[in-house]
Amino acid sequence: MAKNSKLLFHLSDIHFGLEDNRALDWVIQEISERQPDAMAITGDLTMRARHREFAAATQWIRALDLPVTVEVGNHDMPYFNPVERFFDPYKRFRGMSELVEREIDLPGIAIVPLKTATRAQWRLNWSKGWVTDRALQQCLDAIDALPAGTQALVAAHHPLREVGTKGTALTKNGGRALNELAKRPVLAVLSGHVHDAFDIIEQTENGPVRMIGAGTLSQRTRSTPPSFNELHWDGAVLTVRVRNLQDVATRDMMIDDVPEDASPPREAGEPVAPVRQVPRTDPPTH
């Protein structure tokens, strides 16, 4: 690997509680053998934000010998304790609190967080994303403070796509966020949530923004087997390899559009990867 190159692992949607332990053991082996420079986990560490799920997630992440940043996903907000959800939504992250929305600075490249999961919204489906004004400004300020010449990878849970109508948009204010990020030295926006990998270019009024999604390492697969993204940065070009235990080619692991949710495709026209390993029945939800 060239002197200035970096190897980064991008994981998402592990869903402890319904995790795929074979896949997680394999990731540990890959970290040991490949020695990545850093890792981004873009949300949904847990299935239902239960204490035992966070305990398992904390134990697994603490065993990793590399810099890690963890984004918060919609599944990581307390489900059964509304008081905690509204007044202390990150309480259950206390075992790894310093890793949550952590900026990782490496020579020439940085991972900068952008929060998209919220404790409440003015719409019924709280599982979808929302980029608040405050969250966006914090992200932009962090990018603007990077040393000259440093490229940013923005880490979020939800893809910044306003798929659907105004009331059902996948990520509220996602378009505005992309417009602002397009003005800055952003290599790509990393995300998860939809459980299939993707690598697409989103056009904005200020120019293109690359969006890279990671699949899931849980039993809640969509149209591809469990996977994670291996990102290579050589100082000029960022390349993506979708790693999976079945050795399916990266192109065959990627969907070419972003769906509105992470449910298995059931209707014609829904985004599905070429490998099309759609489960015969919907994966478990509890």
N, C-alpha and C positions, 0 to 999 in steps of 0.2 A: 504494500500500500504506500502511495506517495507520501512524502513528508507532511504536506499540508492537508491531506485527505482525512475525512472523518467517517466513521461507521456508526450509525445510529439505529437503534431498534425502536419501532413504533408499534405498541400493543394497544388493544382496546377491548372493551366489553368482555372482561374476564368472567363477570357474574359469579363470584364466589357464592356458593349455595347451589349453583348448577354449573360449576366449572368443569372443564374437561381435564382431568388430572394427568392423563397420558400426554396431552399437549403441553401442559404446564411443566411437567418433568423434562420434556424435550426442549422447551425454551431455556430452562436452567442449564441444560447441557450445551446448548448453542451459545449462551452467554459465556460459559466457561471456556469453550473452544475458540470463539471468535473475538472475545474481549472488546465489545463495542465501547465507544467513548461515552455514550450516554443513552438513556432510554426515556421515551415519553409514553405514558399510559393515558389515553384520552377518554377516561371516564367509564362509568358503570363497572366499578370494581365488584359490586355486590348485586344480588338479585332483589332483595327486599330491604336492604339497609339494616338487617338484623345485627345485633351485637356479635353473634357467633360468626357471621359472614365477614364483618370487619376484622375480627380477631384472626381469621384465616388469611385474609388479604394482607394484614399487617405482618404476620409471620412470614408469608411468602416474599413480600417486597423487602422486608428487612434482611432477608438472606442474600439479596442481590448485592454483588460487590461492584457497583458502578453508580454514577450520578443518575438520579431518577426524578422526574417531575410527574405529578399525578393531577389530572384534571377531575373535576367533579361531574358525574353524570346524573341524569334524572333518577336513575335507580338508587343512587347513593343518598338521596334525601329521605329522612325518616318517613315511613309510610304509616305507621300505627301510633305515632306520638305527635299530634298536631302542635302541642306547645313547644316541643323541641324543634320541630320543623320550622316554625315561625321565628323562634327566638334564639336558637342555638343549632342551626342546621348542620354545622360541621363538627359537632361535638364527638361524633363517633369516629372521626378521623384522628382523634387525639394521639393514637399510637404512632402516627406518621405525619403529624401536623406540619412539620417543617418541609415536607415534600409537596404539600398541596399547593397548586398554582405557583410552583417555584420556577423562577427563571434560571436557566442553565446557560452559562457563558463559556464558550470554547473559542479558541483562536479562529477568528474569521466567521464564526457562525454561532447563533444563539437560539435557544428555544424560549419563546415568550408566551405566557398563558393568556387566554381570552375566555372568560367565564360565560357559558351559555345556559347553564342549568340554574333555575331560580326556584325559590321556595314557594312562590305563588304567581299566578298570572291572571289577567282579565279575560280568560277564556277557559273552557271546561277541561281541555286536554293539557295538563301540566307536564306531560312527558316531552313535549316539544320544546324547542330552544327559544331563547330570547336574549338578544344582546342589548343590555341596558346601556344608557348613555354613560354611566359611571364605569361599567366594565370595559366598554370600548375605549374610553379616554385613558384608563389605566394601561391598557395594552398599547395604545398609540404612544403614550408618554414613555413607556419602557423601550419601544423600538427607537424613538427619537433620541433616547439617551445612550444608545449603543455606540461604541467607538466607530469612527469613520471607516467605511469599507466592510463592516460586519453585516452579514446577511441574516435575516430572521426567519425562523420557522415558527409560525403561530400555532399553538396547540389549543384546541377546543374540543368539546364533546360532540356537539351537533354540527353537521355540515352547514355552511353559511349560505344555504339556498332557501329562498322563499317559495318553495314548491307549494302549489295549491292556491286557494283564494286567500284574501286578506285575513279572514278569520281562522283559516286552517293552515296557514303557512308553516312549513317545517321549522324555520328559525326566524322569528320576528326580528326585524332590523338587520337581517343577514346581508341584504343587498347594500344597505348603508355601510356596514362594516367592510364589505369587500371594496366598495368605492374608496374608502379611506386607506385601506391596506394597499390598494393599487398605487398609491402615491409614494409608497415607502419601499425600502429594500427588503421585500418579503419574497423568499424563495417559494414558499407554499404554506397553505393552511392545512394542518393535520387534524383529523377528526375521526370519529367512530360512529356509534349509534345505529347504523343501518345493517351491521353484521356481515357485509360483503365489502371487499376492497374496491377502490376506484382511484383513478388518476385522471382528472379532467381539468380543462381550462375554462374558467368562467369569465366571460367578457363583461367589463364594466365601462362606465363612461370615462373612467380615468386609465383604462388599459386592462390587460388580462391579469387574472390571478389564478395560480395553480392550486387545486384542491386535491389532497391525497387522503383517502380513507382507509382505515385498517379494518380487517374482518374481526371475528370473534374468537376467543379461546374458551368458549363455553359449549354446553350442549345445545344452546339455542341457535343453531345454525340456520342460515337462510337458504342461499343457493350454492354455497361453497363450503368445503370442509374447514375446520378450525385453522386459523392462520395468523401471522403477524407480518409486518412490513420491515424489510431491511433497507435502510436508506444509505446510499453512498454519496458523499460530497467530496469532489476532488478539487475544490477551490473555484470551480467554474460551472460544473454541471451536477445536478442532483438526479440520481437514478434510483428507481424503486424496484425491489424484488419481493414478491409475495411468497413468503416461506410457508410451506405446509407439509404435513407428514406424508401426503400422497404424491409429492413431487409433481403436482400439476403446474404447468407453465404459468408464469405471471399473467400473461395476456388472457388466458382462459379462466383465471381467478377473479378477473375484474368486471364489474358492471360498468356500463357506459353512460349511466345517468344515476341520479340520486332519487330514491323513492321517498314517499312522505313518512314512512315508518319502517320498523324493522321486522314486520311480519313476513312470513314466507310468501313468495309470489303465488297468487292463486288465480289471477285474472289475466287475460290476454293484454299485452302491452306493458305489463309491469316490468321494471328493470330486473334482469336476471343475467348471471354470468354465463359465458359459453359452456362451462363445465356442467352447469344446470343440475347440481345435486340437491334438488329441492326435496325436503323430507316428505314422505308419503302422508304423514299426519303432522299437524302443527307441533312444534317442540313444547316441552313442559313450561309452564309459567309459574309454578309454585314449588 
